[in-house]
Amino acid sequence: MNKISKLIYLDHAATTPVDPRVIKAMQPYWSEKFANPSALYTAGREAAAGVAESRSKIATILNCKPTEIIFTAGGTESNNLAIFGVAMAYQKKYSKPGHIITSPIEHHSILHTFDALKQLGWKVSFAPVDQEGFVNVAALKKLARKDTALISIMYANNEVGTIEPIEEIGKWVSGLNKTRLQKKIPRILFHTDACQAGGALSLDVQELKVDLLTLNGSKIYGPKQTGLLYIRSGVELEPLIHGGGQEKNLRSGTENVPGIIGLATALELVQKNLDKENKRLHDLQIYFIDRLSKKVKPIQNKFTINGPSISKTQKNRLANNINISFPGIEGESLMLYLDAKNIATATGSACATTSLDPSHVLIALGLKPIDAYSAIRLTMGHTTTKQALDYVIDVLVDVIPMLNSVVNNK
Ligand SMILES: *Cc1c(COP(=O)(O)O)cnc(C)c1O
């Protein structure tokens, strides 16, 4: 076995290391250009200029106006602002709670926000997903009601990499809204959580036809606790955080200037390199599965790929995502064994490792709890190489028979 002492990090869906170029771009904004961007003197205007430039860069990538971007402290906050913000604006206007739709495989920052609204009297519907994690659009269409205020469907799933048909849903919602307008029925707003898509997919909000879009820095080689919400002009939203009126009164508090610079720099870098990196990762993804079949099949013949199938022609699964169940083996034990060999992976979703429930995503895809418990997720990134994957497979070949016999002897 090759000796690799360096960490093999295969958990990029949980977070990414910060790109050194991002750190460099942020550097001047800590103690040189540190002034409050709201201040009217030169130093304040300098910080404000950095924020404005970042907003413009991002607007170019999203194909929107800079004024349609609100900076937040991450994906969770942007999702909360999108959902609660829309719901509270609706409730203010119509004096009663309405109806909202999502999918069962969303990130907890969506699902738990929906739960919170349910407790306030909102009605919640879930659009079903198939066994690969794709939202059933025909079934989704049937869920729309007169009082539907918002649909929130993620762009790409963090556990199994399924890329949802956002453009198709967006087209349908905007068509539906035209008829609703004629009938004087309030329009439905469409939000997408694009946290896993920032470095992998096009973010053109005109093509996607979304009204709201969430992005964060932590998944795209930018700083943690940075994020944004795209809000289409004309969309009414109530703020969650009240105060000095920054970010068009939608997100008060002194701006995280270095963080904003870091987020914009990171987004620009990943989007510039998107096609090349997708191709490289897709090749690695196929390489890994092929090699796994050759080396591991003889000793453990029934591992399964969770999520959309992985093949050369596959276009609707994130290129960096590999999610596998090894029947009879506990994903958690495997993950800990790999950690002892300096390989960082995840079981189910990282955010759920404090709970003992099986992954809600894998369960929604129809896996039995025992198969969901046996899942392991490898998410590749900039530093992932063929050699590193070879090492991972060597370790798997060693460990799987061991863990298997532990289970069989129980
Ligand atoms: C990571 C992630 C979030 C949460 O983002 P934070 O910046 O950690 O708050 C939300 N949605 C998805 C799909 C994610 O992957």
The ligand as an SDF file (V2000), in Angstrom:
LIG
                    3D

 15 15  0  0  0  0  0  0  0  0999 V2000
  -24.0490   23.6930    3.5250 C   0  0  0  0  0  0  0  0  0  0  0  0
  -25.4090   23.8520    3.0150 C   0  0  0  0  0  0  0  0  0  0  0  0
  -26.3040   24.7680    3.6090 C   0  0  0  0  0  0  0  0  0  0  0  0
  -25.9480   25.5740    4.8260 C   0  0  0  0  0  0  0  0  0  0  0  0
  -24.9740   26.5370    4.5720 O   0  0  0  0  0  0  0  0  0  0  0  0
  -24.1630   27.2260    5.7630 P   0  0  0  0  0  0  0  0  0  0  0  0
  -23.3250   28.2410    5.0600 O   0  0  0  0  0  0  0  0  0  0  0  0
  -23.3790   26.1360    6.4230 O   0  0  0  0  0  0  0  0  0  0  0  0
  -25.1430   27.8480    6.6820 O   0  0  0  0  0  0  0  0  0  0  0  0
  -27.5630   24.8690    3.0640 C   0  0  0  0  0  0  0  0  0  0  0  0
  -27.9430   24.1270    2.0190 N   0  0  0  0  0  0  0  0  0  0  0  0
  -27.1280   23.2260    1.4340 C   0  0  0  0  0  0  0  0  0  0  0  0
  -27.5950   22.4370    0.2670 C   0  0  0  0  0  0  0  0  0  0  0  0
  -25.8360   23.0600    1.9200 C   0  0  0  0  0  0  0  0  0  0  0  0
  -25.0350   22.1680    1.3420 O   0  0  0  0  0  0  0  0  0  0  0  0
  1  2  1  0
  2  3  1  0
  2 14  2  0
  3  4  1  0
  3 10  2  0
  4  5  1  0
  5  6  1  0
  6  7  2  0
  6  8  1  0
  6  9  1  0
 10 11  1  0
 11 12  2  0
 12 13  1  0
 12 14  1  0
 14 15  1  0
M  END
$$$$
